[in-house]
Amino acid sequence: PEDYTARGKIITPLKDRIGSEIITHYPASVDLAMSITAQEAWTARDGLPLRLSPLVAEVAERVAFEAREEKRIDQRSGVSQRLSITLLENVVSNAERRAVRLGEREVVPRLADIYAALPAITGKIELEYEGELVGGAAIARELIRRAADATLHERVEGLDLDGIIMWFDRGQLLQVSDDASTAVARQGFATVPGLVETVTAAGIAGADDADTVVACELVLESLVARRKLSRAEGGQYGRSVRRKGGMPPERPEREE
């Protein structure tokens, strides 16, 4: 009907004209959602070949799952599968821009590219009053970190990360720009004692630098989600700082 609203609701005077009602739902599992996103997202580009890490694809997908549980997001409007599709497309686009700029031979998305695709998240959610107070961008960043934490927790448990946390607690900082090449990013993560060795021993790092970089990002983002580390907007990791008033607490640390 012409009076069918943008939110998919049928106004009461028209309900008696509808013969049946079909109730749809979001994908029940992350694997199914990833399959839908892989089918619908525009990732096959002309030009450089794409090598999309399963870790990056899963974190991007879990952003939508986390958003569907976020109380500061209007769940009546919902969080559609289009968020995941658009997010992945923007992630690939940012990685493609970096590859062209640096003259790399293939497009290799990283978790930092998800932060670069922030508008793909904020443009697909409607906030409750509490969310408006915090801001869409701040909530989107929390969703990314929580998605990284959920991905790491799903793939490996019992990681000993105390040494990494203590290194940052001593005041050390790590700056890894999303414009850095894969080799430079690998060198940056190698400065954190035990980080590369941890992801390698856990089996989440591949044989080359690109996979290792993504695995290192995953661990650090998980620690940020657990409030063990902090992350600045420019991609600088440091010791945890006390959150200022007015921001709701992040998800508590997962039990392992």
C-alpha positions as CSV (number, residue, x, y, z in Angstrom):
1,P,0.0,0.0,0.0
2,E,1.0,3.6,-0.5
3,D,0.8,4.2,3.2
4,Y,3.3,1.5,4.0
5,T,5.8,3.3,6.2
6,A,9.6,3.5,5.7
7,R,10.1,1.4,8.9
8,G,8.2,-1.5,7.6
9,K,5.1,-1.0,9.7
10,I,1.6,-1.3,8.4
11,I,-0.7,1.3,9.8
12,T,-3.8,0.0,11.7
13,P,-6.5,1.0,9.2
14,L,-4.8,-1.1,6.5
15,K,-4.3,-4.2,8.5
16,D,-7.6,-5.7,7.6
17,R,-6.7,-5.6,4.0
18,I,-3.7,-7.8,4.4
19,G,-4.3,-11.5,3.8
20,S,-1.4,-12.8,5.7
21,E,1.6,-11.6,7.7
22,I,5.2,-12.8,7.2
23,I,7.5,-12.4,10.1
24,T,11.2,-12.2,9.2
25,H,14.2,-12.3,11.4
26,Y,17.9,-11.5,11.4
27,P,20.4,-14.2,10.6
28,A,20.6,-16.5,13.7
29,S,24.4,-17.2,13.4
30,V,27.5,-15.2,12.5
31,D,28.4,-17.8,9.9
32,L,25.1,-17.5,8.1
33,A,25.3,-13.7,8.3
34,M,28.8,-13.7,6.8
35,S,27.6,-15.9,3.9
36,I,24.9,-13.4,3.2
37,T,27.3,-10.4,3.4
38,A,29.8,-12.2,1.2
39,Q,27.1,-12.8,-1.4
40,E,25.7,-9.3,-1.4
41,A,28.7,-7.0,-0.7
42,W,30.6,-5.4,-3.6
43,T,34.1,-6.7,-3.0
44,A,35.1,-8.1,-6.4
45,R,36.7,-4.9,-7.8
46,D,38.5,-4.4,-11.0
47,G,42.2,-3.9,-10.4
48,L,44.3,-5.3,-7.6
49,P,43.3,-8.7,-6.2
50,L,41.6,-8.8,-2.8
51,R,42.8,-11.0,0.1
52,L,40.1,-10.7,2.9
53,S,41.1,-12.2,6.2
54,P,38.3,-14.2,7.8
55,L,39.1,-12.3,11.1
56,V,38.4,-9.0,9.5
57,A,35.2,-10.3,7.8
58,E,34.0,-11.8,11.2
59,V,34.7,-8.6,13.2
60,A,32.8,-6.5,10.6
61,E,29.9,-8.9,10.7
62,R,29.8,-9.0,14.5
63,V,29.5,-5.2,14.6
64,A,25.8,-5.7,13.6
65,F,25.3,-8.5,16.1
66,E,26.6,-6.2,18.9
67,A,24.5,-3.4,17.6
68,R,21.3,-5.5,17.9
69,E,22.1,-6.0,21.6
70,E,23.0,-2.3,22.3
71,K,20.3,-0.6,24.5
72,R,21.3,2.8,23.3
73,I,20.3,1.9,19.7
74,D,16.6,2.0,18.8
75,Q,15.8,-1.7,18.4
76,R,12.3,-0.8,17.0
77,S,14.0,0.6,13.9
78,G,16.4,-2.4,14.0
79,V,19.8,-3.0,12.6
80,S,19.5,-4.6,9.2
81,Q,21.9,-6.8,7.3
82,R,22.6,-3.8,5.1
83,L,24.9,-2.4,7.9
84,S,27.2,-5.4,7.5
85,I,27.1,-5.3,3.7
86,T,27.9,-1.6,3.5
87,L,30.5,-1.8,6.3
88,L,32.4,-4.5,4.5
89,E,32.3,-2.6,1.2
90,N,33.8,0.5,2.9
91,V,36.4,-1.6,4.6
92,V,37.6,-3.0,1.3
93,S,37.5,0.5,-0.3
94,N,39.8,1.9,2.4
95,A,42.2,-1.0,2.0
96,E,42.0,-0.5,-1.7
97,R,42.9,3.2,-1.4
98,R,45.9,2.3,0.8
99,A,47.1,-0.4,-1.6
100,V,47.0,2.0,-4.5
101,R,48.6,4.8,-2.6
102,L,51.5,2.6,-1.4
103,G,51.9,0.6,-4.6
104,E,51.1,-2.7,-3.0
105,R,50.3,-5.8,-5.1
106,E,47.1,-6.8,-3.4
107,V,44.3,-5.3,-1.3
108,V,44.6,-6.6,2.3
109,P,41.9,-5.1,4.7
110,R,42.9,-4.7,8.4
111,L,40.8,-4.0,11.5
112,A,42.0,-0.4,11.3
113,D,39.9,-0.2,8.1
114,I,36.8,-0.9,10.1
115,Y,37.4,2.3,12.0
116,A,37.9,4.1,8.7
117,A,34.5,2.9,7.7
118,L,32.7,4.4,10.7
119,P,30.1,6.2,8.6
120,A,28.8,2.9,7.3
121,I,27.8,2.1,10.9
122,T,26.5,5.5,12.1
123,G,24.5,5.9,8.9
124,K,22.6,2.6,9.5
125,I,21.6,3.0,13.2
126,E,19.0,5.1,15.0
127,L,19.9,6.1,18.6
128,E,17.8,6.3,21.7
129,Y,18.0,9.4,23.9
130,E,20.9,7.9,25.9
131,G,22.7,7.2,22.7
132,E,22.3,10.7,21.4
133,L,24.0,12.0,24.5
134,V,27.0,9.8,23.8
135,G,27.1,10.2,20.0
136,G,26.9,7.7,17.2
137,A,30.6,7.7,16.5
138,A,31.5,6.8,20.1
139,I,29.0,4.0,20.2
140,A,30.2,2.7,16.8
141,R,33.8,2.5,18.1
142,E,32.6,0.6,21.1
143,L,30.7,-1.8,18.8
144,I,33.9,-2.5,16.8
145,R,35.9,-3.2,20.0
146,R,33.3,-5.5,21.4
147,A,33.0,-7.3,18.0
148,A,36.8,-7.8,18.1
149,D,36.6,-9.1,21.7
150,A,33.8,-11.5,20.7
151,T,35.8,-12.8,17.7
152,L,38.9,-13.4,19.7
153,H,36.9,-15.1,22.5
154,E,35.2,-17.4,19.9
155,R,38.5,-18.5,18.3
156,V,40.8,-18.9,21.3
157,E,40.5,-18.9,25.1
158,G,43.0,-18.7,27.9
159,L,45.5,-16.3,26.3
160,D,48.1,-15.0,28.7
161,L,48.2,-11.3,27.9
162,D,49.5,-9.9,31.2
163,G,52.9,-9.2,29.8
164,I,51.4,-7.1,27.0
165,I,49.2,-5.2,29.4
166,M,52.1,-4.5,31.8
167,W,54.2,-3.2,28.9
168,F,51.6,-0.5,28.1
169,D,51.0,0.1,31.9
170,R,54.6,1.3,32.1
171,G,53.7,4.2,29.8
172,Q,54.7,2.7,26.5
173,L,52.7,3.7,23.4
174,L,52.2,2.1,20.0
175,Q,51.1,4.1,17.0
176,V,50.1,2.2,13.9
177,S,48.4,4.3,11.2
178,D,45.8,2.8,8.9
179,D,47.9,4.3,6.1
180,A,51.0,2.3,7.1
181,S,52.1,-0.5,4.8
182,T,51.8,-4.1,5.9
183,A,55.5,-4.4,6.5
184,V,55.6,-1.2,8.6
185,A,52.6,-2.3,10.6
186,R,54.2,-5.7,11.3
187,Q,57.4,-3.9,12.5
188,G,55.3,-1.7,14.8
189,F,53.5,-4.7,16.5
190,A,56.8,-6.5,16.9
191,T,57.9,-3.7,19.3
192,V,55.3,-4.9,21.8
193,P,57.1,-7.8,23.7
194,G,55.4,-11.1,23.3
195,L,52.5,-9.9,21.0
196,V,53.6,-11.5,17.8
197,E,54.7,-14.6,19.6
198,T,51.3,-14.9,21.4
199,V,49.2,-14.6,18.2
200,T,51.5,-17.1,16.5
201,A,51.3,-19.7,19.3
202,A,47.5,-19.3,19.5
203,G,47.2,-20.2,15.8
204,I,45.3,-17.0,14.8
205,A,48.3,-15.6,12.8
206,G,49.0,-16.8,9.4
207,A,52.4,-17.4,7.7
208,D,52.8,-13.9,6.3
209,D,52.9,-10.4,7.7
210,A,49.4,-9.5,6.6
211,D,47.8,-12.2,8.7
212,T,50.0,-11.5,11.6
213,V,49.1,-7.8,11.6
214,V,45.4,-8.6,11.7
215,A,45.9,-11.0,14.5
216,C,47.9,-8.5,16.5
217,E,45.1,-5.9,15.9
218,L,42.5,-8.4,17.1
219,V,44.3,-8.9,20.5
220,L,44.9,-5.2,21.1
221,E,41.3,-4.3,20.2
222,S,40.0,-7.0,22.5
223,L,42.1,-5.6,25.4
224,V,40.6,-2.2,24.7
225,A,37.1,-3.6,24.8
226,R,38.0,-5.1,28.2
227,R,39.4,-1.7,29.4
228,K,42.9,-3.1,29.8
229,L,44.2,-0.7,27.2
230,S,43.1,2.5,25.6
231,R,42.9,3.4,21.9
232,A,43.0,7.0,20.5
233,E,41.2,7.9,17.4
234,G,44.4,8.0,15.4
235,G,45.2,4.4,16.2
236,Q,47.5,4.9,19.1
237,Y,47.4,2.3,21.8
238,G,48.3,3.0,25.4
239,R,47.6,2.1,29.0
240,S,44.0,2.2,30.2
241,V,42.6,5.5,31.3
242,R,39.7,6.2,33.6
243,R,36.5,6.8,31.6
244,K,35.0,10.2,32.1
245,G,31.5,10.7,33.5
246,G,28.5,10.5,31.3
247,M,29.7,7.5,29.3
248,P,28.1,4.2,30.2
249,P,30.6,1.4,31.1
250,E,31.6,-1.0,28.3
251,R,30.9,-4.7,28.4
252,P,32.6,-6.4,31.3
253,E,35.5,-8.7,30.8
254,R,34.6,-12.1,29.4
255,E,35.2,-15.1,31.6
256,E,37.7,-17.5,30.3
